[in-house]
């Protein structure tokens, strides 16, 4: 997930999508473009209802 204050041309150009390199390449590109950024703690992926329930989160909330 990436949040920007304004559009940034070129940030997503030349990224090897659907690979393990996406994060590193995106961070490198952000540095090249002079963008400041911070990384938040990594959480597990939630793709299915079971994944959500593993966290103990309420589906009705």
N, CA, C and O atoms as a GROMACS GRO file, in nm:
protein
  244
    1UNK      N    1   0.085  -0.117   0.000
    1UNK     CA    2   0.000   0.000   0.000
    1UNK      C    3   0.089   0.122   0.000
    1UNK      O    4   0.182   0.133   0.080
    2UNK      N    5   0.061   0.214  -0.090
    2UNK     CA    6   0.139   0.336  -0.100
    2UNK      C    7   0.044   0.454  -0.098
    2UNK      O    8  -0.056   0.456  -0.170
    3UNK      N    9   0.075   0.553  -0.016
    3UNK     CA   10  -0.004   0.676  -0.012
    3UNK      C   11   0.083   0.792  -0.058
    3UNK      O   12   0.197   0.806  -0.014
    4UNK      N   13   0.029   0.874  -0.146
    4UNK     CA   14   0.102   0.989  -0.198
    4UNK      C   15   0.019   1.115  -0.179
    4UNK      O   16  -0.104   1.110  -0.184
    5UNK      N   17   0.085   1.228  -0.155
    5UNK     CA   18   0.014   1.356  -0.144
    5UNK      C   19  -0.029   1.406  -0.281
    5UNK      O   20  -0.127   1.478  -0.294
    6UNK      N   21   0.046   1.368  -0.383
    6UNK     CA   22   0.018   1.411  -0.520
    6UNK      C   23   0.068   1.302  -0.614
    6UNK      O   24   0.155   1.223  -0.577
    7UNK      N   25   0.015   1.298  -0.736
    7UNK     CA   26   0.064   1.200  -0.834
    7UNK      C   27   0.215   1.217  -0.855
    7UNK      O   28   0.268   1.327  -0.846
    8UNK      N   29   0.281   1.107  -0.883
    8UNK     CA   30   0.426   1.110  -0.904
    8UNK      C   31   0.459   1.032  -1.031
    8UNK      O   32   0.462   0.909  -1.031
    9UNK      N   33   0.483   1.106  -1.137
    9UNK     CA   34   0.515   1.043  -1.265
    9UNK      C   35   0.642   0.962  -1.252
    9UNK      O   36   0.742   1.009  -1.198
   10UNK      N   37   0.639   0.841  -1.302
   10UNK     CA   38   0.757   0.757  -1.307
   10UNK      C   39   0.778   0.664  -1.190
   10UNK      O   40   0.862   0.574  -1.197
   11UNK      N   41   0.703   0.682  -1.081
   11UNK     CA   42   0.726   0.599  -0.964
   11UNK      C   43   0.707   0.450  -0.993
   11UNK      O   44   0.780   0.367  -0.939
   12UNK      N   45   0.612   0.418  -1.077
   12UNK     CA   46   0.582   0.277  -1.102
   12UNK      C   47   0.634   0.226  -1.236
   12UNK      O   48   0.597   0.117  -1.281
   13UNK      N   49   0.719   0.304  -1.301
   13UNK     CA   50   0.776   0.262  -1.428
   13UNK      C   51   0.899   0.174  -1.405
   13UNK      O   52   0.981   0.205  -1.318
   14UNK      N   53   0.911   0.067  -1.481
   14UNK     CA   54   1.028  -0.019  -1.473
   14UNK      C   55   1.028  -0.113  -1.354
   14UNK      O   56   1.133  -0.167  -1.318
   15UNK      N   57   0.913  -0.134  -1.292
   15UNK     CA   58   0.902  -0.223  -1.177
   15UNK      C   59   0.874  -0.365  -1.227
   15UNK      O   60   0.790  -0.384  -1.315
   16UNK      N   61   0.942  -0.464  -1.171
   16UNK     CA   62   0.921  -0.605  -1.208
   16UNK      C   63   0.801  -0.659  -1.130
   16UNK      O   64   0.817  -0.726  -1.028
   17UNK      N   65   0.682  -0.629  -1.180
   17UNK     CA   66   0.558  -0.666  -1.110
   17UNK      C   67   0.547  -0.817  -1.092
   17UNK      O   68   0.600  -0.894  -1.172
   18UNK      N   69   0.477  -0.858  -0.987
   18UNK     CA   70   0.451  -0.999  -0.954
   18UNK      C   71   0.580  -1.076  -0.927
   18UNK      O   72   0.588  -1.196  -0.955
   19UNK      N   73   0.678  -1.008  -0.871
   19UNK     CA   74   0.803  -1.073  -0.832
   19UNK      C   75   0.837  -1.032  -0.689
   19UNK      O   76   0.773  -0.944  -0.631
   20UNK      N   77   0.937  -1.097  -0.633
   20UNK     CA   78   0.983  -1.062  -0.499
   20UNK      C   79   1.062  -0.931  -0.498
   20UNK      O   80   1.104  -0.885  -0.392
   21UNK      N   81   1.084  -0.871  -0.616
   21UNK     CA   82   1.164  -0.749  -0.628
   21UNK      C   83   1.081  -0.620  -0.619
   21UNK      O   84   1.138  -0.512  -0.613
   22UNK      N   85   0.949  -0.631  -0.617
   22UNK     CA   86   0.863  -0.513  -0.626
   22UNK      C   87   0.894  -0.410  -0.518
   22UNK      O   88   0.913  -0.292  -0.549
   23UNK      N   89   0.900  -0.452  -0.393
   23UNK     CA   90   0.924  -0.356  -0.285
   23UNK      C   91   1.059  -0.288  -0.301
   23UNK      O   92   1.067  -0.165  -0.297
   24UNK      N   93   1.164  -0.365  -0.319
   24UNK     CA   94   1.299  -0.307  -0.333
   24UNK      C   95   1.307  -0.211  -0.450
   24UNK      O   96   1.365  -0.103  -0.439
   25UNK      N   97   1.250  -0.250  -0.564
   25UNK     CA   98   1.255  -0.164  -0.682
   25UNK      C   99   1.174  -0.036  -0.661
   25UNK      O  100   1.216   0.071  -0.705
   26UNK      N  101   1.060  -0.047  -0.595
   26UNK     CA  102   0.977   0.070  -0.571
   26UNK      C  103   1.047   0.166  -0.474
   26UNK      O  104   1.044   0.287  -0.495
   27UNK      N  105   1.109   0.113  -0.369
   27UNK     CA  106   1.182   0.198  -0.275
   27UNK      C  107   1.300   0.266  -0.342
   27UNK      O  108   1.327   0.384  -0.319
   28UNK      N  109   1.370   0.193  -0.426
   28UNK     CA  110   1.483   0.250  -0.499
   28UNK      C  111   1.435   0.363  -0.590
   28UNK      O  112   1.498   0.469  -0.598
   29UNK      N  113   1.324   0.340  -0.658
   29UNK     CA  114   1.270   0.442  -0.748
   29UNK      C  115   1.227   0.565  -0.668
   29UNK      O  116   1.251   0.678  -0.713
   30UNK      N  117   1.166   0.546  -0.552
   30UNK     CA  118   1.125   0.658  -0.467
   30UNK      C  119   1.246   0.740  -0.425
   30UNK      O  120   1.242   0.863  -0.426
   31UNK      N  121   1.356   0.673  -0.389
   31UNK     CA  122   1.478   0.744  -0.353
   31UNK      C  123   1.533   0.823  -0.471
   31UNK      O  124   1.574   0.938  -0.455
   32UNK      N  125   1.533   0.761  -0.589
   32UNK     CA  126   1.582   0.829  -0.709
   32UNK      C  127   1.501   0.954  -0.739
   32UNK      O  128   1.555   1.054  -0.787
   33UNK      N  129   1.371   0.950  -0.710
   33UNK     CA  130   1.282   1.063  -0.736
   33UNK      C  131   1.280   1.164  -0.622
   33UNK      O  132   1.211   1.265  -0.630
   34UNK      N  133   1.357   1.137  -0.516
   34UNK     CA  134   1.365   1.230  -0.404
   34UNK      C  135   1.244   1.229  -0.313
   34UNK      O  136   1.217   1.327  -0.244
   35UNK      N  137   1.170   1.118  -0.314
   35UNK     CA  138   1.051   1.107  -0.229
   35UNK      C  139   1.090   1.060  -0.090
   35UNK      O  140   1.180   0.976  -0.075
   36UNK      N  141   1.023   1.112   0.012
   36UNK     CA  142   1.044   1.060   0.147
   36UNK      C  143   0.940   0.950   0.170
   36UNK      O  144   0.830   0.955   0.115
   37UNK      N  145   0.977   0.851   0.251
   37UNK     CA  146   0.885   0.741   0.275
   37UNK      C  147   0.916   0.676   0.409
   37UNK      O  148   1.024   0.696   0.466
   38UNK      N  149   0.822   0.601   0.457
   38UNK     CA  150   0.838   0.524   0.581
   38UNK      C  151   0.772   0.389   0.559
   38UNK      O  152   0.672   0.379   0.489
   39UNK      N  153   0.829   0.286   0.619
   39UNK     CA  154   0.772   0.152   0.610
   39UNK      C  155   0.700   0.120   0.740
   39UNK      O  156   0.752   0.144   0.848
   40UNK      N  157   0.581   0.068   0.729
   40UNK     CA  158   0.503   0.026   0.845
   40UNK      C  159   0.532  -0.120   0.875
   40UNK      O  160   0.586  -0.191   0.790
   41UNK      N  161   0.497  -0.167   0.994
   41UNK     CA  162   0.519  -0.309   1.025
   41UNK      C  163   0.446  -0.399   0.924
   41UNK      O  164   0.336  -0.368   0.879
   42UNK      N  165   0.509  -0.510   0.891
   42UNK     CA  166   0.451  -0.606   0.798
   42UNK      C  167   0.347  -0.690   0.868
   42UNK      O  168   0.371  -0.742   0.977
   43UNK      N  169   0.231  -0.703   0.806
   43UNK     CA  170   0.125  -0.789   0.857
   43UNK      C  171   0.106  -0.904   0.760
   43UNK      O  172   0.155  -0.900   0.647
   44UNK      N  173   0.038  -1.007   0.803
   44UNK     CA  174   0.013  -1.120   0.714
   44UNK      C  175  -0.091  -1.080   0.609
   44UNK      O  176  -0.172  -0.989   0.630
   45UNK      N  177  -0.088  -1.149   0.498
   45UNK     CA  178  -0.178  -1.124   0.387
   45UNK      C  179  -0.318  -1.174   0.420
   45UNK      O  180  -0.334  -1.279   0.482
   46UNK      N  181  -0.419  -1.098   0.380
   46UNK     CA  182  -0.558  -1.139   0.402
   46UNK      C  183  -0.624  -1.150   0.265
   46UNK      O  184  -0.659  -1.050   0.203
   47UNK      N  185  -0.642  -1.274   0.219
   47UNK     CA  186  -0.706  -1.299   0.090
   47UNK      C  187  -0.843  -1.364   0.104
   47UNK      O  188  -0.929  -1.349   0.017
   48UNK      N  189  -0.863  -1.436   0.213
   48UNK     CA  190  -0.985  -1.513   0.231
   48UNK      C  191  -1.044  -1.486   0.369
   48UNK      O  192  -0.977  -1.435   0.458
   49UNK      N  193  -1.170  -1.522   0.385
   49UNK     CA  194  -1.237  -1.505   0.514
   49UNK      C  195  -1.160  -1.573   0.626
   49UNK      O  196  -1.150  -1.519   0.737
   50UNK      N  197  -1.105  -1.690   0.599
   50UNK     CA  198  -1.030  -1.763   0.700
   50UNK      C  199  -0.908  -1.684   0.747
   50UNK      O  200  -0.873  -1.686   0.865
   51UNK      N  201  -0.843  -1.614   0.653
   51UNK     CA  202  -0.728  -1.530   0.688
   51UNK      C  203  -0.771  -1.420   0.786
   51UNK      O  204  -0.701  -1.392   0.883
   52UNK      N  205  -0.884  -1.359   0.759
   52UNK     CA  206  -0.938  -1.253   0.843
   52UNK      C  207  -0.967  -1.307   0.984
   52UNK      O  208  -0.933  -1.245   1.084
   53UNK      N  209  -1.031  -1.422   0.987
   53UNK     CA  210  -1.070  -1.481   1.115
   53UNK      C  211  -0.949  -1.522   1.199
   53UNK      O  212  -0.956  -1.521   1.322
   54UNK      N  213  -0.838  -1.560   1.134
   54UNK     CA  214  -0.716  -1.596   1.206
   54UNK      C  215  -0.669  -1.483   1.296
   54UNK      O  216  -0.609  -1.507   1.402
   55UNK      N  217  -0.696  -1.360   1.255
   55UNK     CA  218  -0.655  -1.242   1.332
   55UNK      C  219  -0.752  -1.214   1.447
   55UNK      O  220  -0.723  -1.131   1.534
   56UNK      N  221  -0.866  -1.282   1.448
   56UNK     CA  222  -0.965  -1.259   1.551
   56UNK      C  223  -1.048  -1.134   1.526
   56UNK      O  224  -1.114  -1.083   1.617
   57UNK      N  225  -1.045  -1.084   1.403
   57UNK     CA  226  -1.120  -0.963   1.369
   57UNK      C  227  -1.266  -0.998   1.346
   57UNK      O  228  -1.297  -1.108   1.299
   58UNK      N  229  -1.355  -0.906   1.378
   58UNK     CA  230  -1.499  -0.925   1.364
   58UNK      C  231  -1.541  -0.888   1.221
   58UNK      O  232  -1.518  -0.776   1.177
   59UNK      N  233  -1.602  -0.982   1.151
   59UNK     CA  234  -1.647  -0.956   1.014
   59UNK      C  235  -1.761  -0.856   1.009
   59UNK      O  236  -1.784  -0.793   0.906
   60UNK      N  237  -1.834  -0.840   1.119
   60UNK     CA  238  -1.948  -0.750   1.121
   60UNK      C  239  -1.911  -0.608   1.165
   60UNK      O  240  -1.997  -0.520   1.168
   61UNK      N  241  -1.787  -0.586   1.198
   61UNK     CA  242  -1.745  -0.454   1.248
   61UNK      C  243  -1.738  -0.353   1.135
   61UNK      O  244  -1.705  -0.237   1.158
   0.00000   0.00000   0.00000
